[in-house]
Amino acid sequence: MAHEKVILAYSGGLDTSVAIHWLKEKKGFDVVAVLVDVGQGKQLKPLAAKAAKIGAVKTYCLDAKREFVEQYVRPALQAHAVYEGKYLLATALSRPLIAKKLIEVARKEKAAAVAHGCTGKGNDQVRFDMAVLTLAPDLKIIAPLREWELTTREEEIEYAQAKGIPIPVKKKSPYSLDENLWGVSIECGVLEDPNAAPPEDAYQWTRNPLKAPRKPLEVEITFQKGTPYGLNGKRMDLVGAIQKLNELGARYGIGRVDSVENRLVGIKSREVYEAPAATILLQAHRELEALTLDRELFQFKESLGAKYAQLVYNGQWFTPLKEALDGFVQKTQRRVSGVVRMRLYPGFAACVGRTSVYSRYFKTLATYEEGDQFDRKIAEGFIKVWAMPYKNG
């Protein structure tokens, strides 16, 4: 007799590996696993084979790297979306895309339910559920970690070992990782103590800045309408540019973030992130906007970045406000074209030059040397008018 199908967002990690077995054994589902490649750096075929070994009746391996960077990363980069001034939203940006793919597979497989391996107190559960409830409210959502009796990662590991489920973690190194092209998120283990310095083995991509090359490296990034499309004069698509800057930035230990942040569910969590390319590109893009946008537009747009980041972080990707902000940001990018020179140092990157045919910087007005064309005489009247609302009497 055929069982009801559930479409599981499968990563190959501890939670979703246990979830396949649990959904089959405890719930009686036929589990269809969906692996969405957003640049995790993992071979999907071995993970698909593992899913089948655990009990999945079918596995989809979907290459979504280009869609991820073009439709999710690029808008966030152009909006300067950084949550609470630190988190560049790598994991958060991937969730609406993965949820969308789950829905597509659910329709193809005529499934009535989708499932994910998110915890009952994290942000990802909100992101997945919000996307499904918004785009496909008829689908049932199952979150095993909100239901099962396994309350700790240690218990999950023991369950997996008892059931013969291959898992990528050990009790001595219980980090929880999520990787994609835009960055890696690391939590659990010793990182749950906000006063404990992150051990070097927690970092997955970046070299310790103390061991990075001492000689700085200069990288020239070309933008066209706000989108990176070349490095060092060589044409490169956005996927390629991110991959190359991740490699170079990681070599210099750039993009490490240690953050205590406010989760949507109301608790604080300690997270460690690595985002070399994101860190470099965001800084370069902001420098180019500073050169090409007028003051009012630049300053107003900067004020919206935090709101955009909040929407992404809180799972509100498919909402009218997010769509409206995208329209505004896209409008601002018409003249954000040019070249930015970034210099990579151990642990950080710095802009050392920028140029654009749309530059609003005029040396004849800014200079204090010969060739100055700024009329100083008009400054006094301007200041008096500017101060008029605040004068006493």
C-alpha positions in Angstrom: 0.0 0.0 0.0 1.4 3.4 -1.0 2.2 5.8 1.8 1.7 9.5 1.9 4.7 11.4 0.6 6.6 14.1 2.5 9.2 16.3 0.7 12.1 16.9 3.1 14.7 19.7 2.8 17.8 17.4 3.2 21.3 18.7 3.9 23.1 15.5 4.8 23.7 16.8 8.3 22.7 15.3 11.7 19.2 16.7 11.9 17.9 15.9 8.5 19.6 12.5 8.4 17.8 11.5 11.6 14.6 13.1 10.2 14.5 10.7 7.2 14.5 7.7 9.5 12.1 9.3 12.0 9.6 10.4 9.4 9.5 6.9 7.9 9.5 5.0 11.2 7.4 7.1 13.4 5.1 8.9 10.9 4.8 6.2 8.2 5.7 8.6 5.3 7.5 7.9 2.1 10.3 10.4 2.3 11.4 12.3 -0.8 14.7 14.1 0.0 15.5 17.3 -1.8 19.2 18.5 -1.9 19.4 22.1 -3.1 22.9 23.1 -4.1 23.5 26.8 -3.1 27.3 26.4 -3.0 27.8 24.2 0.0 31.0 22.8 -1.4 29.8 19.3 -1.0 29.3 16.5 -3.6 25.6 15.9 -3.8 25.6 12.4 -5.2 27.2 10.8 -2.1 24.6 12.6 0.0 21.8 11.4 -2.2 23.2 7.8 -1.8 23.2 8.3 2.0 19.6 9.5 1.9 18.6 6.4 0.1 20.5 4.2 2.5 18.7 5.8 5.4 15.3 5.3 3.8 14.4 8.0 1.3 12.3 6.6 -1.6 13.6 9.3 -4.0 16.2 12.1 -3.9 16.3 15.3 -6.0 19.6 17.0 -6.5 19.0 20.6 -7.7 21.7 23.0 -8.8 20.4 26.4 -7.7 23.7 28.3 -7.3 23.1 30.7 -10.1 19.5 31.4 -9.0 20.7 31.8 -5.4 23.3 34.5 -6.2 21.3 36.3 -8.9 17.8 36.4 -7.3 18.7 36.3 -3.5 22.3 37.4 -2.9 22.4 40.2 -5.4 19.4 42.1 -4.1 20.7 41.7 -0.5 24.1 43.0 -1.6 22.7 46.0 -3.4 20.4 46.8 -0.4 23.5 46.5 2.0 21.5 44.1 4.1 23.5 43.3 7.3 21.5 42.1 10.3 22.4 44.1 13.5 25.5 45.4 11.8 27.2 42.1 11.7 25.4 39.2 10.0 25.5 39.2 6.2 22.6 36.7 6.1 24.1 33.8 4.2 21.9 31.1 5.7 18.8 33.4 5.9 19.0 34.2 2.2 19.1 30.5 1.2 16.0 29.5 3.1 13.2 31.1 0.9 14.9 29.6 -2.2 15.1 26.1 -0.7 11.4 26.4 0.5 10.4 27.4 -3.0 12.2 24.3 -4.4 10.4 22.1 -1.8 7.1 23.4 -3.1 8.0 22.8 -6.7 8.9 19.2 -5.9 5.8 18.7 -3.8 3.7 19.7 -6.7 5.6 17.4 -9.0 5.3 14.5 -6.6 1.7 15.3 -5.7 2.7 15.4 -2.0 0.6 16.8 0.7 3.4 17.8 3.1 6.8 19.3 3.3 9.3 18.9 6.1 12.5 20.5 7.3 15.2 19.9 9.9 14.9 23.3 11.7 15.0 23.4 15.5 12.0 24.6 17.5 13.7 27.7 18.8 15.7 28.9 15.8 15.0 31.4 13.0 15.1 28.9 10.1 11.8 27.3 11.1 10.2 30.7 10.7 11.8 31.2 7.3 10.7 27.9 5.9 7.3 28.0 7.4 6.6 31.6 6.3 7.6 30.8 2.7 5.4 27.7 2.5 2.5 29.4 4.3 2.8 32.4 1.9 3.3 30.5 -1.4 1.5 27.2 -0.8 -0.8 27.4 2.3 -2.5 24.1 1.3 0.7 22.1 2.1 1.1 20.6 5.5 4.4 21.5 7.3 6.2 19.0 9.4 9.1 19.9 11.6 10.4 16.8 13.3 12.6 18.7 15.8 9.5 20.4 17.1 7.9 17.0 17.7 10.3 14.3 18.5 11.5 13.2 21.9 15.2 13.9 21.1 15.9 17.1 23.1 19.7 17.4 22.7 22.2 17.0 19.9 23.8 14.2 22.0 20.5 12.3 22.0 20.3 12.8 18.2 23.8 11.4 17.8 22.9 8.4 20.0 19.7 7.8 18.1 21.7 7.9 14.8 24.3 5.5 16.1 21.6 3.1 17.4 19.8 3.1 14.0 23.0 2.9 11.9 22.5 6.3 10.4 25.8 7.8 9.1 26.3 11.3 10.5 29.0 14.0 10.1 29.5 15.0 13.7 31.0 13.5 16.8 30.2 14.2 20.5 33.7 15.7 20.9 33.1 18.2 18.0 29.4 19.0 17.9 29.4 22.1 15.7 26.3 22.8 13.6 27.3 24.2 10.2 25.4 25.7 7.3 27.4 26.7 4.2 26.6 28.3 0.9 28.3 30.6 -1.6 27.6 33.7 0.5 29.0 32.4 3.8 29.1 29.8 6.5 27.3 29.8 9.9 28.7 27.9 12.9 27.1 27.3 16.2 26.7 24.8 19.1 29.4 23.2 21.2 31.8 25.5 23.0 30.4 28.5 21.0 27.3 28.4 23.2 29.4 30.2 25.9 29.4 33.8 24.7 32.6 34.4 26.8 34.6 31.6 25.1 36.8 32.6 22.3 36.0 30.6 19.1 38.5 27.7 18.7 40.4 27.7 15.4 38.8 24.4 14.5 35.4 26.1 14.5 36.4 28.1 11.4 35.7 26.2 8.2 37.0 28.6 5.4 39.2 31.3 6.7 42.9 31.2 7.7 43.9 32.7 11.0 44.8 36.3 10.3 48.0 35.8 12.3 49.0 33.3 9.7 47.8 35.2 6.6 50.3 36.6 4.1 52.0 39.8 5.3 52.0 41.3 1.9 48.7 43.0 1.0 46.9 41.9 -2.2 45.1 44.4 -4.4 41.9 43.3 -6.2 40.1 45.4 -8.8 36.3 44.8 -8.8 34.2 46.0 -11.8 30.5 46.7 -11.2 27.8 47.3 -13.8 24.5 48.7 -12.5 25.3 47.5 -9.0 26.3 44.0 -10.0 30.0 42.7 -9.8 30.9 41.3 -13.2 34.7 41.4 -13.3 37.8 40.9 -11.2 41.2 42.4 -12.1 39.9 43.3 -15.6 38.7 39.8 -16.4 35.0 39.3 -17.1 33.4 37.0 -14.5 29.8 36.2 -13.6 28.5 36.7 -10.1 29.0 33.1 -9.1 32.6 33.1 -10.3 33.3 36.5 -8.7 32.0 35.3 -5.3 33.9 32.0 -5.5 37.2 33.8 -6.3 36.8 36.4 -3.6 35.9 33.7 -1.1 39.2 32.1 -1.9 41.3 35.3 -1.7 39.5 36.6 1.3 39.8 33.3 3.2 43.5 33.3 2.5 43.8 36.6 4.4 41.4 35.7 7.2 38.8 38.2 6.1 35.1 38.0 7.0 35.2 36.4 10.4 32.3 37.6 12.6 31.6 36.6 16.2 28.1 37.8 17.1 25.5 37.7 19.9 22.3 38.4 18.1 18.6 38.6 18.7 16.6 35.8 17.2 13.1 36.4 16.1 11.7 33.9 18.7 12.9 36.2 21.5 16.1 34.7 22.6 19.7 35.7 22.2 22.2 33.4 20.5 25.9 33.3 19.9 26.8 32.8 16.3 30.1 32.6 14.4 30.1 33.5 10.7 32.6 33.5 7.9 31.8 35.6 4.8 35.0 36.6 2.9 33.5 37.5 -0.5 30.4 39.1 1.1 32.5 41.3 3.3 34.7 42.5 0.4 31.8 43.0 -2.0 29.6 44.8 0.4 32.4 47.3 1.2 33.3 47.8 -2.4 29.7 48.3 -3.4 29.1 50.9 -0.7 32.2 52.8 -1.8 30.9 52.9 -5.4 27.5 54.1 -4.2 29.2 56.8 -2.2 30.9 58.0 -5.4 27.9 57.8 -7.7 24.7 58.5 -5.7 23.7 62.0 -4.6 23.7 62.7 -0.9 19.9 62.4 -0.2 19.6 59.2 -2.1 22.7 57.6 -0.6 21.8 58.5 3.0 18.2 57.4 2.7 19.1 54.1 1.0 21.6 53.4 3.8 18.8 53.8 6.3 16.8 51.1 4.6 19.5 48.5 4.7 18.8 47.5 8.3 15.1 47.1 7.6 15.8 45.0 4.5 18.1 42.8 6.6 15.4 42.4 9.3 12.9 41.2 6.7 15.3 38.6 5.4 16.3 37.5 8.9 12.7 37.2 10.0 11.6 35.1 7.0 9.6 37.9 5.3 11.1 37.4 1.8 7.8 36.9 0.0 6.1 40.0 1.4 4.8 43.2 -0.2 7.3 45.4 1.8 10.2 43.3 0.7 9.0 43.5 -3.0 8.6 47.2 -2.7 12.1 47.7 -1.2 13.5 45.6 -4.1 11.9 48.0 -6.5 13.4 51.0 -4.8 16.9 49.5 -4.5 16.8 48.4 -8.2 16.0 51.9 -9.2 19.0 53.2 -7.3 21.5 51.0 -9.1 21.2 52.6 -12.6 24.4 54.5 -12.2 26.3 52.3 -9.8 28.8 51.3 -12.4 32.6 51.6 -12.2 35.7 50.0 -10.7 36.7 49.7 -7.1 40.2 48.8 -5.9 40.2 46.8 -2.7 43.4 45.9 -0.8 43.3 42.8 1.3 45.2 42.8 4.5 45.4 40.1 7.3 41.9 40.1 8.8 40.3 43.0 6.8 39.9 44.7 3.5 40.2 48.4 2.6 39.1 50.4 -0.4 42.1 52.3 -1.9 40.5 53.6 -5.0 37.2 54.0 -7.0 36.3 55.4 -10.3 33.1 55.8 -12.4 31.8 57.6 -15.4 28.9 58.5 -13.2 31.0 59.9 -10.4 29.5 62.9 -8.6 32.9 63.8 -7.1 34.3 67.0 -8.7 37.9 67.8 -7.9 37.4 71.4 -8.9 34.9 71.8 -6.1 36.7 69.6 -3.5 40.2 70.8 -3.9 42.0 73.2 -1.6 44.7 73.8 -4.2 45.0 75.6 -7.5 42.0 75.1 -9.7 39.5 75.5 -6.9 36.2 76.7 -8.4 34.0 76.6 -5.2 32.5 80.1 -4.5 33.2 80.6 -0.7 31.2 83.8 -0.7 27.9 82.0 -0.9 28.7 79.8 2.1 27.8 82.4 4.7 24.3 83.0 3.3 23.7 79.3 3.0 24.7 78.8 6.7 22.4 81.6 7.9 19.4 80.1 6.1 20.3 76.7 7.4 20.5 77.9 10.9 17.4 80.1 10.7 14.9 77.6 12.3 17.1 77.3 15.3 17.9 80.9 16.2 16.5 82.2 19.4 14.0 85.1 19.4 
